[in-house]
């Protein structure tokens, strides 16, 4: 395996990242239109150049609190099964690389807690970064719900 290029972001003080290959683009926070009967971690939808994009609030998804909206608040856009999904994060700090020797698989304890979205843990300058698999944050039924609701708005 070669170096892993990662987009680093913050979730209420938790250092996280995602493979840059999973990130379509990063956009500034914009007004989100609410959609009724959605899970609490779905803030609503935005219009991204004519595409309806559901917005998943990662702080709410992972039960780490609310996301205060500031100038640094960003939306990370990814594509899952040909559908755009936006992930709301506190801020995106940088794009960096982790070498093989600075990446570890999640421990068995993390795997048992049903954190299948944790791809690995990056270690840089003695700091740990949870590297997430953006395609595994939502389960199939949640993706289907988003697809159906977003298209019907």
C-alpha positions as CSV (number, residue, x, y, z in Angstrom):
1,X,0.0,0.0,0.0
2,X,1.2,3.5,-0.8
3,X,0.8,6.8,1.1
4,X,-2.8,7.6,1.9
5,X,-4.0,11.2,1.1
6,X,-6.5,12.3,3.7
7,X,-8.8,15.4,4.1
8,X,-8.6,16.3,7.8
9,X,-11.6,17.7,9.6
10,X,-12.8,18.4,13.1
11,X,-16.0,17.1,14.8
12,X,-16.4,19.0,18.1
13,X,-12.7,18.5,19.0
14,X,-12.4,15.0,17.5
15,X,-9.7,14.8,14.8
16,X,-11.1,13.0,11.8
17,X,-10.2,12.5,8.2
18,X,-11.5,10.9,5.0
19,X,-9.7,9.5,2.0
20,X,-9.4,12.3,-0.6
21,X,-10.5,9.9,-3.2
22,X,-13.9,9.8,-1.4
23,X,-14.2,13.6,-1.3
24,X,-15.9,15.1,-4.4
25,X,-15.6,18.7,-3.1
26,X,-15.7,20.8,0.0
27,X,-18.2,23.7,0.1
28,X,-19.0,26.4,2.6
29,X,-22.0,26.0,4.8
30,X,-25.1,27.3,3.3
31,X,-28.7,27.5,4.4
32,X,-30.2,24.0,4.7
33,X,-33.8,23.4,3.8
34,X,-35.6,21.2,6.3
35,X,-37.3,18.0,5.2
36,X,-40.0,16.5,7.4
37,X,-39.8,13.0,9.0
38,X,-36.0,12.6,8.6
39,X,-33.7,11.2,11.3
40,X,-32.4,13.8,13.7
41,X,-28.9,13.7,12.2
42,X,-30.2,14.8,8.7
43,X,-30.2,18.6,8.8
44,X,-32.1,18.7,5.4
45,X,-31.1,19.4,1.8
46,X,-29.2,22.0,-0.2
47,X,-29.1,22.9,-3.8
48,X,-25.6,22.4,-5.1
49,X,-25.5,23.7,-8.7
50,X,-28.9,22.2,-9.5
51,X,-28.4,19.0,-7.6
52,X,-30.4,18.2,-4.5
53,X,-27.9,17.1,-1.8
54,X,-29.0,15.7,1.6
55,X,-26.9,17.0,4.5
56,X,-25.8,14.6,7.3
57,X,-24.7,16.4,10.4
58,X,-21.7,14.2,11.5
59,X,-21.7,15.6,15.1
60,X,-25.3,14.5,15.5
61,X,-24.7,11.2,13.7
62,X,-21.9,10.2,16.1
63,X,-23.7,11.7,19.2
64,X,-21.0,14.2,20.0
65,X,-23.3,17.3,20.2
66,X,-24.5,20.1,18.0
67,X,-22.5,21.8,15.2
68,X,-22.1,25.5,15.9
69,X,-22.3,27.3,12.5
70,X,-19.2,29.5,12.0
71,X,-17.2,30.8,9.1
72,X,-15.1,27.6,9.3
73,X,-18.1,25.2,9.1
74,X,-17.9,23.1,5.9
75,X,-19.8,20.5,4.0
76,X,-17.8,17.6,2.6
77,X,-19.5,16.3,-0.6
78,X,-19.2,12.7,-1.6
79,X,-21.0,10.4,-4.1
80,X,-22.5,7.1,-2.9
81,X,-24.3,4.9,-5.5
82,X,-24.5,7.8,-7.9
83,X,-26.1,10.1,-5.3
84,X,-24.5,13.2,-3.8
85,X,-24.4,13.3,0.0
86,X,-23.1,16.2,2.1
87,X,-21.4,15.7,5.5
88,X,-21.5,18.8,7.8
89,X,-18.3,19.2,9.8
90,X,-17.0,21.9,12.2
91,X,-14.1,22.7,9.9
92,X,-11.7,21.2,7.3
93,X,-8.1,21.9,8.3
94,X,-5.9,20.5,5.6
95,X,-5.1,17.7,3.2
96,X,-2.2,15.5,4.3
97,X,-0.6,12.1,3.7
98,X,-0.1,9.2,6.0
99,X,2.5,6.6,5.2
100,X,1.8,2.9,5.8
101,X,3.9,3.0,9.0
102,X,1.7,5.8,10.4
103,X,-1.6,4.0,9.9
104,X,-3.1,1.3,12.1
105,X,-6.3,-0.8,11.7
106,X,-8.9,-0.1,14.3
107,X,-8.7,-2.2,17.4
108,X,-11.0,-5.2,18.0
109,X,-12.8,-3.1,20.7
110,X,-13.7,-0.4,18.2
111,X,-14.9,-3.0,15.7
112,X,-17.1,-4.6,18.3
113,X,-18.9,-1.3,19.0
114,X,-20.2,-1.3,15.4
115,X,-18.0,1.5,14.2
116,X,-17.6,0.0,10.8
117,X,-17.2,3.4,9.4
118,X,-13.7,3.7,11.0
119,X,-11.4,2.7,8.3
120,X,-8.2,3.1,10.3
121,X,-6.3,5.4,12.7
122,X,-3.7,7.8,11.4
123,X,-0.8,8.8,13.7
124,X,1.1,12.0,12.9
125,X,3.2,14.0,15.4
126,X,1.8,11.8,18.2
127,X,-1.7,12.9,17.3
128,X,-4.4,10.4,16.4
129,X,-6.8,10.9,13.6
130,X,-9.9,8.7,13.0
131,X,-9.9,8.1,9.2
132,X,-13.5,7.5,8.3
133,X,-15.0,5.6,5.3
134,X,-17.6,8.1,4.1
135,X,-19.5,5.3,2.2
136,X,-20.0,3.4,5.5
137,X,-21.4,6.1,7.7
138,X,-25.0,5.5,6.6
139,X,-26.5,2.1,6.3
140,X,-28.5,0.8,3.3
141,X,-31.9,1.7,4.7
142,X,-30.8,5.2,5.6
143,X,-29.3,5.7,2.1
144,X,-32.6,4.5,0.6
145,X,-34.6,6.9,2.8
146,X,-32.4,9.8,1.8
147,X,-32.7,8.9,-1.9
148,X,-36.5,8.6,-1.7
149,X,-37.1,11.8,0.4
150,X,-34.6,14.0,-1.4
151,X,-36.0,13.1,-4.9
152,X,-39.5,13.8,-3.8
153,X,-38.9,17.3,-2.5
